[in-house]
Amino acid sequence: MTIADQPTLLLIHGAWHNKNCWIPLQQELKNLGIPTVAIDLPAHGTEPSEKSLRRYSITDYRQRVENWLAENDKQPIVPVGHSMGGMIVLDLLKHNPEIDQAILLAPANRAGVWKFLLRLIVRHPLILLKSILTLRLWPVVADTDYAFELFYSDQTKMADVADKLATLQDESFRVFLDFLLKQPIPQDRDILLLSGTKDQIFAPVNQKALASKLKADYVELAFGHNFFVEDPKQTANEMKNWLD
């Protein structure tokens, strides 16, 4: 595939994050001649909120992506979703059969979310209690040390991602409920699923199972949940190899 033929990658961030998390990966993809666009989901980053954050659903987030696609329908697009963004991309594919390619980075999946919930119950019951009582997901990432443990592997120093940790924000509680109940499985699509072997949120075993259901190409990287921040160059190379 020549540079002129490269589709634009539409980057959709995960829970608690905003579009700025993609900057290191965008630079590496640019070096490879792959154009990208990153967007903020409603009530994240600079994107305005039309209602309380806790009321936003996966459907609301998907419609934000669909609206962007409708306004930019003249260019070939491959949606790329990380974590929650991965679930949004799967929902997008389910409702938009004309989209035939996608890339998922450590995508949220129902089995993985249930396992993560059980770990919170056992290891951090007070965090879970605070979230339930306040109907907010901020307590899950409020402690910087725990947030670092969730998103990054031991190959990364906290100081190197301090700016990323500082921009974490609250997330929709309703979306969390959607995660527990929904698992879109679009069929007959060309999908790449990248997973982190040291992911503390969604274990590789769950990602492998999801990739099997999707009949997706599956690649593991030796990093944590935010492996695209830890090693953006390797992530970009894996994405380019697949696109080619």
N, C-alpha and C positions, 0 to 999 in steps of 0.2 A: 504493500500500500504506500503510495507516495504521500508527501506532506500535504499536497493539494487535496488528496482524497480523504484525509483524516477527518472523522466526525468530531464535533465539539462534545466534550465530556461535561455533563451537567452534574455538579457536585452538590450532594444533599447531606448536610451534617447530621450528627446523632444527637441524642438527648444531652441536655446541659451545655451544649456547645453552640457555636455560631460559625458563620462561613469563614472566619479568619483562621480556623483550625487547619484549613486546606492550603494555606499559603506555601509551606515548604514543599508539599507535593505538587502544587501548581507550577512552582519554579522548575522542578525536575521534569515535569511533563512538557513544559515550554521548551526546555533544552532538547527534548526529543522531537520537537515539532508538533506536539499535540495540543490543540487549543482547548481551553477550559473556561467554564463559567461557574462560579459558586454563588449560591443564593442563601439568604436567611429564611428560615421558616417563620410563620407568624409569631410575634412576641419574642423573637430571638434577635440578638444583635441590633441592627438598625431597622428591622422590619416592624412596622406598627402593629398594635394589637387592637382587634375590634371587640374583644370580650376578655373576661378573666382568663389568664393562662390555664388555670386548672380545668377549664371547660373545653379546651381544644382536643379534638379527637384525631385519630389517624386519617380519617376522611377529610378533615379540615386541612391537614398538612398535605395530603395528596392533592387536594384541589388547588392549593397554592402552587404546586409544581405544574399542574395542568394549566393553570392560568398563565404561567410563565411560558409554557410550551406553545400555547395558543397565540401569544404575542411574538413568538420567535419561531414561526412554523416554516420558514424558508431554508433553514439549515439543518443538516442531519445531526441528530442528537443521540448520544448514548448516556442514559442516566446512571449515575454512580452514587450509591448510598452507603454510609457508614453507620453501623449499629441501628439505632432507630431509623435513620435514613434508609437503611437496607430494607426494613419492613415497609417503609413508605414506597420504595421502588417496586417491591413485589406487589403491593396493592395497586400501584400505577400500571404495572404490566397486566394485571388481572382485568382492569377496567379499560385498558387501551391496547387492544390486540394488534394495532398497527406498529407498536414499539416492539421490535424483535430482538434487541440486544440490551444487555445491562451488565453492570459490574457491581458486585456486593462485597463490602469490606466488613468483616465481622458482623454480619447482619443480625439484628434482633430476631429471635424466633421463640415461639411459644414454649417449647420444651426447655430452652435455655433460660427463659425468664422465670419459669416455675422453679428451676433449680437455684437460680440466683435468689429468689424469694425465700426458699427454704434455708439457704445459707445465712441470709439476714436474720431469720427467726432464731437460728441456732447460735450464731456468732455475735450478732449485733441487734438484739431484740429492742433496745431502747431507740435505735435509729429508726427501725420499722414502726415502733409505736408513735414516735414524733411525726412521721410521715402520715400515718393513718389519722391521727388526731388533728393535724393541720391541713390534711388533704394537699400536701405539697411533697415534692420529691427532693427539695433542697437539702433536707437533713442527710440524705444519702451521700452527698458530696461536700457537706459543710466543713468537715474536718479535712484539711489539706493533705495530711499524711495518708488518710484512708482513700481519698480521691486519687492520690498518686498510685497507691497500691492497686486500685481498680483499673486504672487506665494504662499504666506503664509497667514495663518489666524491669528486672534487676540490672539490665544492661544500660539503663538510662539513669542519669543523675537528676535528682529533683530540681537542682538549680538550672538545668538545661531546659526544663519545661515549666519553670515557675510562671512565665508569662501566660502560658496556656491554662494553667491551674487557676490563675488569678481572674480569668474571664469566664469561668464556669458560672452558670446561672440556674435558677429554678427551672423545673420542667413540669409539664402537664400531668396531673394525677390521673386524669381520664385516659390519657395515652397509655399509662401503665396498666390500667384495667383492660384496655384494648389488647395489649400484648398478651395478657393472660388468656384471652378468649379467642383471638383471631390468629390465623396462620394462612395467608394467601399463598397458593401454590400454582402460579401460572404455568401453562403447559406449552411445549413446542417453541421455546425461546432459546436464544443463544446467550448463555450466562456464564460469567466468571465469578467464582466465589473465593475470596482470599480470607484466610484465617490466621490468627496468631497462636502459636503453640503455647504461649505463656499467658493467654487471655484469662483474666480473673473474673470476667463477667459471663461470657459465653464460651464454654469449653469447646475444644476442637471436636470432641465426639459428637456434640450437637450440630456443629457446623457440617461435619461430614454427612450426617444423616439428612440434613436439609439439602445439601448439594446433591445427594442421591435422589431425593424426591423431585428436585428441579432438573435432574439430569444435567447438572452444571459442571463445568471444568473446575477442579478444586486444587488450590495451592496453599501451602502453609508457609508462614514466615516465622522465624524464631524470635518473636517479640510479643508484646502484650496487646491489649485491646486496641490501643491507638498506634498500631505498628506503622501506619502511614506517616505518623509524626516522628517516630523513633528512627525509621529508615525510609525516608521518602524516595531515595534513589532506587532501592530494590523494589519498592512498591510500584514506582513508575515503570521500571523495566518489565516487571511481570505484566502490567497492564498493556504496555506497548507490544510485547511478544504475543499476547492474546489477540489484540486488535489486528496485528499483521497477519 
